[in-house]
Amino acid sequence: MPDDVEYKGWVIEAQSHKSAGDRWRPHALAIIYVGPSTREHHVSALPNDMYDTEQDANAYAVELAKMRIDSQVWRP
């Protein structure tokens, strides 16, 4: 997927989706491989955070995932 981003050992896969009113809801999946296992975390924006384009929603979702990784909310 062209919106995949590698960040600090994680792969962030943008998965924003179209919502009511033809606006886009930011969503991403953050994946890290730890030995033989995989850990996945979903990131979604707040309900009112909607964007006019898929590209803008994906960019925001990736930034949210990076912030979560940086805050060490998720550990490998």
C-alpha positions in Angstrom: 0.0 0.0 0.0 1.5 3.4 -0.9 0.4 4.9 2.4 2.5 2.5 4.5 5.1 4.3 6.6 8.0 2.7 8.5 8.6 4.5 11.8 10.9 3.4 14.7 10.5 -0.3 13.8 6.8 -0.1 13.3 4.9 -0.2 10.0 2.0 2.2 10.0 -0.7 1.3 7.4 -3.1 4.1 6.7 -6.7 2.8 6.4 -8.9 5.8 6.5 -12.5 5.2 5.3 -15.3 7.2 3.8 -18.0 8.1 6.2 -21.5 9.7 5.8 -21.5 12.9 3.9 -18.6 11.9 1.7 -16.0 12.8 4.3 -13.1 10.7 5.4 -12.5 9.3 8.9 -8.8 8.9 9.8 -7.7 5.4 10.8 -4.4 3.5 10.8 -3.0 0.2 11.8 0.4 0.1 13.5 2.3 -3.2 13.3 5.5 -4.3 14.9 7.2 -7.7 14.5 8.6 -9.1 17.8 10.4 -12.3 17.3 7.9 -14.8 15.8 4.9 -12.7 16.8 3.1 -9.7 15.5 1.6 -6.9 17.5 -1.0 -4.7 16.0 -2.7 -1.5 17.3 -5.5 0.4 15.7 -5.6 4.2 15.7 -8.7 6.2 15.0 -9.3 9.9 15.2 -12.0 11.4 17.4 -15.5 11.2 15.8 -15.6 14.8 14.7 -12.1 14.7 13.0 -13.1 14.3 9.4 -11.4 15.3 6.2 -12.5 16.1 2.7 -9.9 13.8 1.1 -8.6 10.3 1.8 -5.0 11.6 1.5 -5.5 14.2 4.2 -7.3 11.7 6.5 -4.4 9.2 6.0 -1.8 11.8 6.7 -3.5 12.7 10.0 -3.9 9.0 10.9 -0.2 8.4 10.4 0.7 11.3 12.5 -1.6 10.1 15.3 0.1 6.7 15.2 3.5 8.3 15.4 2.5 10.3 18.4 1.2 7.1 20.1 4.5 5.3 19.3 6.5 8.3 20.6 4.5 8.4 23.8 5.3 4.8 24.4 1.7 4.0 24.9 2.5 0.8 23.0 5.5 -1.2 23.7 7.1 -3.7 21.4 
